[in-house]
Structures are given as structure tokens and as C-alpha cells.
């Protein structure tokens, strides 16, 4: 048995050359990792020897890559949401990189431990939820061939982080928006402002079309308006009407002024290219309203770093908006659920991050109520009642 590469390239897969009783065979392992390729080559050698000697395998298990392709096709036929399919494809691509042409019944018994160790050793390391998703996809693929129990029996999901996401303060918001305003990405300021002011999910805003915007304009300004969001695939509650705040209207007015001729079915944040003039100004060109803006990730990372918020995620802007709505006593729970596309209040609770200031205000409010009750009961002046309460505590 010999392991070799057909071309000198880091991305080229390892091939194996097998020979037994005068018969020879060359076959790709489909893997770029030499250690894993050696494991696959050993399995190929055993299968080749059995084949030469006329020993048929008990069951014909497909290579992992073929099994993964059939899994994705089956999920598409089931009508899974586009966001779900993107998650599946991302996990499958990583798994195929690892297992390649290895038969699904012959994956290493410690492959789950290897996946966790590799993902944790990345820079930055992946979170437990993402690792659980990848292992969950592997489980679904292997269960279709009754091969999961061999490697996954008794395995448990990694415990997700106790708290996920956080809400930024007003001062942090000001720093972030100032950094976005100075960004080389023309769309970043408008995107971040509207995310903060509406609590929309990232894909909901980027896939918004002009026809989804109901607005009254006066002198080029949006006087008042309502966004009707696109279906995000989360639930039926995800399609909803969101009134625009003053800041959101101002940011949207400024952005739409750049595109006077957007068709109703055109994306508000279209795909575009940029170039830098000799003066240093960034100019947009090759604007295509039939495609939406992919993602501002590089510009976002620079802006949040400049604002001193290196761990902030775009989804945390949604957490921020929902937290502010939750601590506002004039907004009902039913309104919050409907406004931000949640199906129940427990889902809203996961998005709420109460800081110290609201807690202090709540305690102060209870103190005031207790003092008022004491005044009413005893007829003691409020100032004296305060002293009496202090002596009690």
C-alpha cells in the first residue's frame, strides 16, 4: 500500500495505490489530511483484499460524501427553510472535508471527540451550539444508514453558554454609530442604525425590498412609515409590521437618496461594488437591485473594534432593542412578542439582558411605595417616614 498525491498542492487529496495477488488499484481517499487519509487507506486495503479473494461485503454502505449529498437533497425536498439549508450545507462541507470517501459504517469511533477538539482549537474557537449543530447533522446522516449507534451511542450535547448575547448601553451605541459613520462601507451606518431601531434580524433587513416599505414622504423625507418584513423562516410570527422610529426614518431617508430609481421589487440594500477616489472618498458602482447586499462583516468587525466592542455581534443589536422595550413599563408583553417576531414570552426572555440601572430604579420605586404606604398608615410626614424606614432596615 502506498499513499501519494497526484499534484503538489496543499488542497490536493491523497491517493492510495493497492496491490494484492497481482491485481492493482489506485483510488482517491478524498482527504487532504494525511493522518485521516491513512486511516481510510487501511480500510480500502481490507476491502480490496476481500474483493480479490471473493469475499463480498455484508452490506453496501456508501461513501460519506455521497451520503451527505443525499441527505441535503432529502432536506431540500422536505421544504426546509433557506436559513436551515445554509446551516446544513455549512456543516456538511466541514464533515465532507473530514471524512471524504470513507464508508459511513467505518468512521473512526472517536470521531466525535476529534470534531470537538478540532473546533475548540480554532482561532477563535467555535461555540458549543455551532459544534452541536455540526454533530447533529452528522447524526442525521448516519442514522439514515443505521450507523450512528456505533460512534454516537451515549454521547451528549455540549452545554451551551449560560448567557448568549448582551445589550449595549446608550454610550456604547453612540461610539458604535460614530465608528460606522466613518466606515469605508457605505451601507454600514444605515444598516446598524435600523438594526438598533427596529430589532430586525440581519437577513430580514438585508433582504428588504422597496415594496415592503409603506411610507409617507414629504420633501424627500420619510414622515412616518411601517416596514412589512419578509418571511424569515423562523415561524409565522416572523412576518410582521414594524413602525419606524425617527432615527430609523432619518437613516433610511439618507440611504434611499442614493438610489432615486429603485423598482418596487428591488432590494433597498442592493449588491454593489466600491472604489476609492484620489480624494479618498468611497464611490459605489455596479449597483444591482435584483440582488441584496451580501454582508458587511469585514467593515462591521473594524467598526466594532474601533468602538471598543470587539465581542459584539450584529445579532446583539436585536438583543439591545428587545431589552430596551422589555424594561419600558408602557410596552406590554403582547406588543413586544408581536413587534419582534417571537412566538412566546419565554423566547423574548432569552433576548432580555437587564443591567444595574433598571434594577436600582426598581428598588427605588419599591422604596418610594413603601414610604408612601407608611405615611398613609401613620399620618407621619414623608421625611420622617423615610427616617423611620432607615431605622427599620
Steps between C-alpha positions, in 0.01 A plus 500: 500500500631843404362845576578780256376824341447544129600865517694707748234711661382549853139456388567189289353175643712199592481193274569141595664234283400143592631165373406141591569174317596676179206739499552874537264790573543873546229700675458844653430525872337838444691638801774762532590402857771230481416341836135454410597388149715223650202377702286494187775328303515217756127448464530507121776240519286261704205545262729448196648179639152367574387588150799324338435192712131498407372601843203729444431766762187428705341838413583762243547820700555817294797735537432780747505765227221326305297447817533869585386606152190279527428643846504859367279404205250334734485806725444728200214277384349527849473875442740611773549876537787666311673598827481139622643369174790746524582364846479141373726571201758677715516203740505245217792675327709472818402135552578405138840666538562270794352168383508524118458160332506306829205252514238616748525176698875537551540847651747507793329422829661806659403739219262699724783574742720598206235741366460669838877527555561643152219756526612609846859544382400743223583867534252620613351175635149412392219517754331188634176569312677502161690182587173336609346596165785336306479181707121505463533506121747210519249310715217552248721380213614185683155416636373471143740205463460365856863582579464759774493266801849375416661839573232705674332270749495670839641827366360824643471847356743764621346739750430836333619820659291609799444845350508580132512851369473827689349846473724802446460828687408834340859617533627184327237551230627853434860373465388220267296728272786752484735220389245378242462854363876511433504153342605439139184290458226740373212286632633430850366808681147459363498125566621527860266792579194315369603176673523693828173686446284210375650184651481334159704188432800546273355311203160672536647845448748407228226323299252789537347629175358843426154345468528386864520861614178692560599862546378857469757733347516881520781708348709186451465399865317199645237659723379174647510147375459133569722215384328176409774244544561207275440148635824404674425128530501504880123477551172652382555771763811613313288682239393820669458876471764719665442875543809707427652724767628850425863378485408211270308732265794743487752224422271346237431839339873568471562155348209505252613841372794318338260295283221715348376230261457181703221276363239371747645150476858631542702449816542807722853387582618379157816323396768750400871553452711786630811687390703771673560834327827690516339722763442195719123498454330161451275477193239230433462354151363190324186522716263206447158531668406146392750366757530595865813613683686188609642597839708782653710269718852644440376859542292398803799344675710813443224730626424304816873476578535876456209547742665270755233230459704210359263227623182667370301302244256651250226290661575676830346814347171308499563398863554868581172616345295227666661565840413870478142416408470249784609743773263769369194481729269647234552210256299181557639149462253429219629803308862391543423147377321633191748782430812283500366181345507269801257212543484520883626702797762240598673567169499873579652429841812353335552833324466712813814611686416723795783727616555656843323832432151351446548280808599801713201693365270210586627481859470878536142481372415231756658711774286797396187283506588367846557851632171621353316208664658584836400867468143405418480254792656713774443851380874564546650764266689342207843624618452346845365181346824469302701522824273240663553260207877548518496411868296188426753379240 
